[in-house]
Amino acid sequence: MRIAHFGHSCILVELHGKKVLFDPGTFSHGFEGITDLDAIAVTHQHPDHIDPNRIQALLAANPNARLLSDPQTAQQRGEPWEAVHAGNVVTLGGLQITGGGGRHAVIHPEIPVIDNTVFQLGTPDDPAQLVHPGDSLWVPPVPVGVLALPASAPWMRISEAVDYLRAVSPRTAFPIHFGIIQPEAQGIYFGRLSEMRPTTTEFTVIQPEDHQDF
């Protein structure tokens, strides 16, 4: 597996011969020139996860990519976007994509909760080799290989990020969703997550517009 990080929640995952780009949003940069994608997956409708000003150019550059998203985003954008509900399974050659979760984390009781699909990539025998939770703290019911871990958000305290990391207990975790953290302060968050991770979990950081093999 190869993962490239384009800032915030936008990652490119190459797994089982397929390339899937997640959450090309407003806080992410460098994804604009990517081509030959097999799928573009959007966890939910917020602009930091799907940039309305750049998404059409990305789609035009990848006319054969399947467009997968939470149900509300699929309804808003229309065909050819496909709604992926919790429990749905999408097959791309040898890659299996399974939907999980279903709802965005609560930001405030007065703000309506929207759809959020957690995407799990893998195979039928090992369905969660990579998990991208979007803005959710949903815990997959199967062992997780690599977790894209939300590090900071208006809906989350760092204690919740630590508890989520411990609950999932993946083999490896790397932080996403830190576009709202000043670069000088990122070490505070990453340090706490690294120090307080499960002993069986490796914690690593993929810098924006860099990649790492797993």
ZABA-379654 format. One record per residue (C-alpha): x, y, z; residue number from 1; residue in one letter. Coordinates in nm, 2 decimals. Layout:
// residues N
      u      v      w resi resn
      X      Y      Z  NUM    A
...
***
This chain:
// residues 214
      u      v      w resi resn
   0.00   0.00   0.00    1    M
   0.12   0.35  -0.08    2    R
  -0.04   0.66   0.07    3    I
   0.02   1.02  -0.04    4    A
  -0.11   1.30   0.17    5    H
  -0.23   1.63   0.01    6    F
  -0.31   1.81   0.33    7    G
  -0.60   1.80   0.57    8    H
  -0.82   1.49   0.49    9    S
  -0.71   1.44   0.13   10    C
  -0.51   1.12   0.07   11    I
  -0.43   0.91  -0.24   12    L
  -0.43   0.54  -0.16   13    V
  -0.28   0.29  -0.40   14    E
  -0.38  -0.06  -0.30   15    L
  -0.43  -0.39  -0.50   16    H
  -0.36  -0.22  -0.83   17    G
  -0.62   0.06  -0.78   18    K
  -0.59   0.43  -0.70   19    K
  -0.85   0.60  -0.48   20    V
  -0.84   0.97  -0.39   21    L
  -1.02   1.08  -0.07   22    F
  -1.17   1.41   0.02   23    D
  -1.02   1.67  -0.21   24    P
  -1.12   1.97  -0.01   25    G
  -1.05   2.34   0.03   26    T
  -0.76   2.29   0.28   27    F
  -0.58   2.04   0.05   28    S
  -0.33   2.12  -0.22   29    H
  -0.15   1.93  -0.49   30    G
  -0.43   1.69  -0.59   31    F
  -0.53   1.90  -0.89   32    E
  -0.30   1.73  -1.14   33    G
  -0.37   1.37  -1.05   34    I
  -0.49   1.15  -1.33   35    T
  -0.57   0.78  -1.39   36    D
  -0.78   0.75  -1.07   37    L
  -1.00   0.45  -1.03   38    D
  -1.22   0.62  -0.78   39    A
  -1.28   0.95  -0.60   40    I
  -1.43   0.90  -0.25   41    A
  -1.59   1.18  -0.05   42    V
  -1.69   1.11   0.31   43    T
  -1.93   1.41   0.35   44    H
  -2.04   1.74   0.20   45    Q
  -1.84   1.99   0.39   46    H
  -1.61   2.21   0.17   47    P
  -1.29   2.10   0.35   48    D
  -1.37   1.75   0.21   49    H
  -1.50   1.84  -0.13   50    I
  -1.39   2.17  -0.28   51    D
  -1.68   2.30  -0.50   52    P
  -1.44   2.52  -0.70   53    N
  -1.19   2.24  -0.79   54    R
  -1.39   1.92  -0.80   55    I
  -1.51   1.96  -1.16   56    Q
  -1.16   2.00  -1.30   57    A
  -1.06   1.69  -1.11   58    L
  -1.35   1.49  -1.25   59    L
  -1.27   1.61  -1.60   60    A
  -0.91   1.48  -1.56   61    A
  -1.04   1.15  -1.44   62    N
  -1.34   1.06  -1.66   63    P
  -1.32   0.69  -1.58   64    N
  -1.31   0.72  -1.20   65    A
  -1.61   0.59  -1.00   66    R
  -1.75   0.87  -0.78   67    L
  -1.84   0.75  -0.44   68    L
  -1.97   0.95  -0.15   69    S
  -2.21   0.96   0.15   70    D
  -2.57   0.95   0.05   71    P
  -2.64   1.33   0.10   72    Q
  -2.35   1.43  -0.12   73    T
  -2.45   1.19  -0.39   74    A
  -2.81   1.33  -0.38   75    Q
  -2.68   1.69  -0.40   76    Q
  -2.44   1.63  -0.69   77    R
  -2.65   1.38  -0.88   78    G
  -2.53   1.11  -1.13   79    E
  -2.27   0.97  -1.17   80    P
  -2.21   1.00  -0.80   81    W
  -2.29   0.68  -0.61   82    E
  -2.42   0.68  -0.26   83    A
  -2.23   0.44  -0.03   84    V
  -2.43   0.36   0.28   85    H
  -2.30   0.18   0.59   86    A
  -2.27  -0.19   0.50   87    G
  -2.25  -0.13   0.12   88    N
  -1.97  -0.30  -0.06   89    V
  -1.81  -0.17  -0.39   90    V
  -1.57  -0.38  -0.58   91    T
  -1.29  -0.23  -0.80   92    L
  -1.11  -0.52  -0.95   93    G
  -0.92  -0.68  -0.66   94    G
  -1.00  -0.39  -0.42   95    L
  -1.31  -0.40  -0.19   96    Q
  -1.45  -0.08  -0.06   97    I
  -1.69  -0.11   0.24   98    T
  -1.90   0.17   0.38   99    G
  -1.93   0.22   0.75  100    G
  -2.06   0.46   1.01  101    G
  -2.32   0.68   0.85  102    G
  -2.33   1.00   1.05  103    R
  -2.10   1.30   1.10  104    H
  -1.98   1.37   1.45  105    A
  -2.19   1.61   1.65  106    V
  -2.05   1.97   1.62  107    I
  -2.32   2.13   1.84  108    H
  -2.67   2.01   1.95  109    P
  -2.82   2.30   1.75  110    E
  -2.64   2.21   1.43  111    I
  -2.81   1.93   1.22  112    P
  -2.61   1.61   1.19  113    V
  -2.53   1.52   0.83  114    I
  -2.43   1.20   0.66  115    D
  -2.07   1.08   0.68  116    N
  -1.95   0.76   0.52  117    T
  -1.65   0.58   0.67  118    V
  -1.46   0.41   0.39  119    F
  -1.28   0.08   0.45  120    Q
  -1.04  -0.05   0.18  121    L
  -0.92  -0.41   0.15  122    G
  -1.03  -0.75   0.05  123    T
  -1.32  -0.98   0.15  124    P
  -1.08  -1.16   0.39  125    D
  -0.92  -0.84   0.52  126    D
  -1.17  -0.56   0.46  127    P
  -1.01  -0.28   0.66  128    A
  -0.65  -0.26   0.54  129    Q
  -0.71   0.12   0.52  130    L
  -0.98   0.32   0.70  131    V
  -1.07   0.68   0.63  132    H
  -1.33   0.79   0.88  133    P
  -1.39   1.14   0.75  134    G
  -1.55   1.34   1.03  135    D
  -1.65   1.04   1.24  136    S
  -1.52   0.84   1.53  137    L
  -1.69   0.52   1.42  138    W
  -1.50   0.21   1.52  139    V
  -1.48  -0.07   1.26  140    P
  -1.59  -0.41   1.38  141    P
  -1.28  -0.58   1.22  142    V
  -0.91  -0.54   1.26  143    P
  -0.77  -0.23   1.10  144    V
  -0.43  -0.21   0.92  145    G
  -0.38   0.16   0.86  146    V
  -0.60   0.43   1.02  147    L
  -0.62   0.78   0.88  148    A
  -0.67   0.95   1.22  149    L
  -0.85   1.29   1.26  150    P
  -0.62   1.50   1.47  151    A
  -0.82   1.81   1.53  152    S
  -1.16   1.95   1.45  153    A
  -1.43   2.18   1.58  154    P
  -1.62   1.88   1.69  155    W
  -1.34   1.70   1.87  156    M
  -1.11   1.73   2.17  157    R
  -0.76   1.57   2.16  158    I
  -0.88   1.33   2.43  159    S
  -1.14   1.20   2.19  160    E
  -0.88   1.15   1.92  161    A
  -0.67   0.95   2.17  162    V
  -0.97   0.74   2.28  163    D
  -1.06   0.68   1.92  164    Y
  -0.71   0.57   1.84  165    L
  -0.71   0.33   2.13  166    R
  -1.05   0.20   2.05  167    A
  -0.96   0.12   1.69  168    V
  -0.61   0.00   1.79  169    S
  -0.48  -0.02   1.43  170    P
  -0.15  -0.16   1.32  171    R
  -0.05   0.19   1.20  172    T
  -0.20   0.53   1.23  173    A
  -0.12   0.86   1.07  174    F
  -0.29   1.20   1.13  175    P
  -0.52   1.37   0.89  176    I
  -0.76   1.67   0.93  177    H
  -0.51   1.90   1.08  178    F
  -0.55   2.19   0.83  179    G
  -0.69   2.40   1.11  180    I
  -0.38   2.36   1.32  181    I
  -0.09   2.62   1.28  182    Q
   0.22   2.43   1.16  183    P
   0.41   2.54   1.48  184    E
   0.14   2.37   1.69  185    A
   0.11   2.04   1.50  186    Q
   0.38   1.88   1.71  187    G
   0.17   1.93   2.03  188    I
  -0.11   1.72   1.87  189    Y
   0.11   1.46   1.70  190    F
   0.32   1.42   2.02  191    G
   0.02   1.35   2.23  192    R
  -0.12   1.10   1.98  193    L
   0.22   0.93   1.96  194    S
   0.28   0.92   2.33  195    E
  -0.07   0.79   2.41  196    M
  -0.12   0.54   2.13  197    R
  -0.17   0.17   2.20  198    P
   0.16  -0.01   2.24  199    T
   0.08  -0.23   1.94  200    T
   0.02   0.07   1.71  201    T
   0.29   0.25   1.51  202    E
   0.23   0.62   1.47  203    F
   0.37   0.80   1.18  204    T
   0.32   1.14   1.00  205    V
   0.29   1.18   0.63  206    I
   0.37   1.54   0.55  207    Q
   0.15   1.72   0.29  208    P
   0.24   1.63  -0.07  209    E
   0.46   1.35   0.05  210    D
   0.40   0.97   0.05  211    H
   0.48   0.66   0.25  212    Q
   0.47   0.29   0.18  213    D
   0.30   0.05   0.42  214    F
***
